[in-house]
Amino acid sequence: SLGAARSSPSLRLGQWCMSEGDPPMESRADIISTVEFNYSGDLLATGDKGGRVVIFQREQENKSRPHSRGEYNVYSTFQSHEPEFDYLKSLEIEEKINKIRWLPQQNAAHFLLSTNDKTIKLWKISERDKRAEGYNLKDEDGRLRDPFRITALRVPILKPMDLMVEASPRRIFANAHTYHINSISVNSDHETYLSADDLRINLWHLEITDRSFNIVDIKPANMEELTEVITAAEFHPHHCNVFVYSSSKGTIRLCDMRSSALCDRHSKFFEEPEDPSSRSFFSEIISSISDVKFSHSGRYMMTRDYLSVKVWDLNMENRPVETYQVHEYLRSKLCSLYENDCIFDKFECCWNGSDSAIMTGSYNNFFRMFDRNTRRDITLEASRESSKPRAILKPRKVCTGGKRKKDEISVDSLDFNKKILHTAWHPMENIIAVAATNNLYIFQDKIN
Amino acid sequence: GPKRQREQAPRSKVGVGKDTQEKETVIPERAEEAKLKAKYPNLGQKPGGSDFLMKRLQKGVFISPPFSWRLGRQKYFDSGDYNMAKAKMKNKQLPSAGPDKNLVTGDHIPTPQDLPQRKSSLVTSKLAG
């Protein structure tokens, strides 16, 4: 274990545990499809396959239990999207929440965007802890009073009530995407956001739902000429005119909206040269980027492809500055992973608050963390068996061949149904949320 | 998931006494490709070709037209299906609607006569928006 002092900036990879009150929260029905902390980290939103959003809130630290940090408890639950049917194409539109993105907080209420394949919704989550009593025009039980019977007026009084958290849809951004939405990203101007589908990216204003600007369109005139699709897109954290989008061919394009209204021509083009001698049938599939995330600093971006995570310096287009192997042992299993479709799994990745570490998921409920400074990495498991409250997670190891050591797991024993596609890192602290199918795990680093 | 039968994990490092020229063990991806091609000889050359991507664009549960109007919400009269069925069955006896008009089977192409009175939409199509 690294055993660094509390104030050390480097990540203590070996010391993660679940805090006392945070057993994995099981979503009764559905597989979690997205996880996202808000800007302060006090709220954690999850979306699931059934179209529901569940928001957790971090409790204030309890002075009587100084060693237990704030726990996350359910704050609000609502049905964001319902299944729909596209009669024209005879296709069912899934209610599954693909992405949730929080808006920066501007007043007492919280706002988030949630999207399924076709429709983005802006939700307002607000608290009510006071109730007015003593209305003139209605009784205490809500029945209207006959105005002619009222002989005296009174001023209603605000009385405290049990906290009620209400979620209401404030905007519905629909009918702008022919293909399936894979990304949404709020701009640093806090007024606009982008939504990306397989072939197009649209720019919206948060106040305007009946119009959006198309800023990227890679649909060829003849669909026979289609060679790649958009897989993810994100706005730069500081420069409101800059965004990036990744492709199924492993490339990333950075676009500047100042250069033209339609950003079909990129300002920068990021691609790692391929070694022609290692090209195979699988090369393009495993190079497809499933997620792209800017660092908090805005200087770097990270991409996730099937087997690795790459960190790119925005100033260098011809290759990444760092490459981390997530599960290289799968390279010799590509045939079966292609047959069972796992090769198309879309893993996400995330930065920690200081950009010193990155995290991504794998199979068998494993997830991986990489410390960019020390170059150390760790594999941990999100499962009930290995996660007792306050017990430190034990590092896991996959045996790639030869003799299997005790506590190692062989590649053939990995459960490919247990995939961790979605993880999130608290923006400031070492708290992580890991979605394992329909269970949500929250881990905190252990303070000695 | 479907577990493959146990097979020997390919050695990425060359073992003692083995021929060091075995290219297949050095490039596991190629070995996997050979395995796949052996199983599916008709596999297209380019996985990134447009057929492959087109399938990806169309992901979603596709409900074929003859069944889409049986989803329980409303019945639609599909003139295309009706005319094709009429042409096909010119020489055969058309399956009659039968005593139970509510019973709809895959063979029965609805005629304008046996569709129920159209009610107003319960669900407004977003396309009409």
Boltz contact constraints between the chains, C-beta under 6 A:
constraints:
  - contact:
      token1: [A, 87]
      token2: [B, 125]
      max_distance: 6.0
  - contact:
      token1: [A, 88]
      token2: [B, 127]
      max_distance: 6.0
  - contact:
      token1: [A, 90]
      token2: [B, 63]
      max_distance: 6.0
  - contact:
      token1: [A, 90]
      token2: [B, 65]
      max_distance: 6.0
  - contact:
      token1: [A, 90]
      token2: [B, 68]
      max_distance: 6.0
  - contact:
      token1: [A, 91]
      token2: [B, 60]
      max_distance: 6.0
  - contact:
      token1: [A, 91]
      token2: [B, 62]
      max_distance: 6.0
  - contact:
      token1: [A, 92]
      token2: [B, 61]
      max_distance: 6.0
  - contact:
      token1: [A, 174]
      token2: [B, 126]
      max_distance: 6.0
  - contact:
      token1: [A, 175]
      token2: [B, 129]
      max_distance: 6.0
  - contact:
      token1: [A, 179]
      token2: [B, 57]
      max_distance: 6.0
  - contact:
      token1: [A, 198]
      token2: [B, 57]
      max_distance: 6.0
  - contact:
      token1: [A, 224]
      token2: [B, 50]
      max_distance: 6.0
  - contact:
      token1: [A, 226]
      token2: [B, 50]
      max_distance: 6.0
  - contact:
      token1: [A, 226]
      token2: [B, 53]
      max_distance: 6.0
  - contact:
      token1: [A, 229]
      token2: [B, 53]
      max_distance: 6.0
  - contact:
      token1: [A, 278]
      token2: [B, 27]
      max_distance: 6.0
  - contact:
      token1: [A, 280]
      token2: [B, 29]
      max_distance: 6.0
  - contact:
      token1: [A, 280]
      token2: [B, 30]
      max_distance: 6.0
  - contact:
      token1: [A, 280]
      token2: [B, 33]
      max_distance: 6.0
  - contact:
      token1: [A, 281]
      token2: [B, 33]
      max_distance: 6.0
  - contact:
      token1: [A, 281]
      token2: [B, 47]
      max_distance: 6.0
  - contact:
      token1: [A, 282]
      token2: [B, 29]
      max_distance: 6.0
  - contact:
      token1: [A, 284]
      token2: [B, 47]
      max_distance: 6.0
  - contact:
      token1: [A, 284]
      token2: [B, 48]
      max_distance: 6.0
  - contact:
      token1: [A, 285]
      token2: [B, 47]
      max_distance: 6.0
  - contact:
      token1: [A, 331]
      token2: [B, 28]
      max_distance: 6.0
  - contact:
      token1: [A, 331]
      token2: [B, 29]
      max_distance: 6.0
  - contact:
      token1: [A, 332]
      token2: [B, 10]
      max_distance: 6.0
  - contact:
      token1: [A, 332]
      token2: [B, 28]
      max_distance: 6.0
  - contact:
      token1: [A, 334]
      token2: [B, 32]
      max_distance: 6.0
  - contact:
      token1: [A, 335]
      token2: [B, 32]
      max_distance: 6.0
  - contact:
      token1: [A, 335]
      token2: [B, 35]
      max_distance: 6.0
  - contact:
      token1: [A, 335]
      token2: [B, 36]
      max_distance: 6.0
  - contact:
      token1: [A, 336]
      token2: [B, 4]
      max_distance: 6.0
  - contact:
      token1: [A, 340]
      token2: [B, 1]
      max_distance: 6.0
  - contact:
      token1: [A, 340]
      token2: [B, 2]
      max_distance: 6.0
  - contact:
      token1: [A, 401]
      token2: [B, 9]
      max_distance: 6.0
  - contact:
      token1: [A, 401]
      token2: [B, 11]
      max_distance: 6.0
  - contact:
      token1: [A, 412]
      token2: [B, 6]
      max_distance: 6.0
  - contact:
      token1: [A, 416]
      token2: [B, 1]
      max_distance: 6.0
  - contact:
      token1: [A, 417]
      token2: [B, 1]
      max_distance: 6.0
